Amino acid sequence: MNAVSAPTSTTTNDNNHYDFLVFIGRFQPFHMGHKAVIDEALKRADKVIILLGSANLPRSLRNPFSVSEREQMIQGAYDKDDAERIYCVGLDDALYNDTRWLQYVQSAVKSVTGDLHANIGLIGHSKDSSSYYLSLFPNWASVSVPNYKNLSATPIRDGFLLGATPTPERTPNSTRQVLDDFKQTAEYKKLHEEAWFVDNYKKQWENTPYPPTFMTADAVVVQSGHILLVERRSMPGQGLWALPGGFINPKETLFDACIRELREETRLKVPEPVLRGSRHSQHTFDDPYRSARGRTITQAFYFQLKNDPNGLPKVKGGDDASRAFWLPLAELDPKMIFEDHYAIICKMVGL
């Protein structure tokens, strides 16, 4: 499951007092709506646990701020006494695997409480389909707070990455300080360029009668405990590791598109009939937020190549890939991997 956007209100009345209240979100960035929730949580609980979703991912247009930066935004908005009652814990995503995400949440909460049987509540609301997680924790009560000016992190984040400065009405001083510091870094410059690239990219579709949905195909190729990856040559995600793949052509099947993109981007020295005969399984990945370029659905095909005493097949980057390489599965690093490709690999390979 992807980390949800932090909800800013609920609908359930609750006057109980809790040992711990849990607030789950991405806080990209932390804004006054988030603060209103935490303010209420501090009144309702002895301690407040903030689970910072989408931890351990590369910086991206959707997740530009690290766990430590988001913690600075939150802790810096409170005086010493209140800050000592707030515990910020990074929470990994588990796209396409709700059970694993539930385990991550439980482990994160337990790292603070020491006991999942404590008097614990969730503060949040079902403002959209991304917040249905409230129903996944029937043993934890849901706590309500008023909605604060319908604030959303998305326009604040998008404006900041395009060069705007958030206003005091929408963001605490602590958030603006972190954003000001981040704006001086090379990482911001890279994301700023990418934000304008994506903005111009989307303008190509402004006059379509309906928002476009794109279809791609990706190849998950594994041999002898290694996976075949490429390094992206261009924006978005320039320099990140990715699965070989790309957009389908108008007159080809998804599987044919996958084979074509695989061969174009990696020059994999395996005969095409052998590749086609090595297909193990396929799966559709359709998280609505998986791509910054717009609604993009991908079909991933898992290829299991037979072990070869002569070693791994030769590969060479081509087309959209600056290089292609075999990586031991043990060295997969989610902080280096593009979009949701790490989640795709975990789902297909069974990691």
Number of C-alpha atoms within 10 A of each C-alpha: 19 22 22 20 20 28 26 29 22 18 15 14 10 12 9 10 15 20 14 24 28 24 22 24 23 26 28 27 24 28 27 21 24 24 18 16 24 23 15 16 27 18 12 20 20 15 23 30 24 25 26 28 25 25 22 16 23 20 19 19 21 18 17 19 25 18 22 14 17 23 24 17 24 25 19 17 20 16 9 10 8 15 16 12 16 22 17 21 21 21 24 22 24 22 21 18 14 15 11 15 20 16 12 17 21 14 16 21 23 14 12 16 17 11 13 15 10 13 16 24 24 22 27 26 22 16 15 10 8 16 18 13 18 17 12 11 14 8 13 19 19 22 24 21 21 13 17 15 10 9 17 22 21 15 11 20 24 17 13 19 23 15 15 11 14 19 11 12 9 18 22 21 16 20 26 20 14 17 21 14 10 16 16 10 10 10 13 21 15 17 20 18 15 22 24 14 14 16 15 12 13 15 9 9 12 11 8 8 7 8 12 13 9 13 16 19 27 26 26 27 24 23 19 15 11 17 22 25 28 28 24 25 18 13 16 22 23 15 18 19 27 24 27 29 29 19 17 20 12 7 8 11 12 20 19 15 23 25 20 18 24 26 22 18 26 25 17 20 13 13 9 13 8 11 17 13 11 16 17 14 13 16 13 12 21 16 16 12 15 20 17 19 16 16 16 19 20 22 20 26 23 20 22 19 19 12 12 10 7 6 9 18 14 13 20 17 22 18 14 19 23 17 19 24 17 18 15 13 17 10 9 15 13 18 14 18 23 24 22 23 20 21 21 23 20 14 16 17 17 7 9
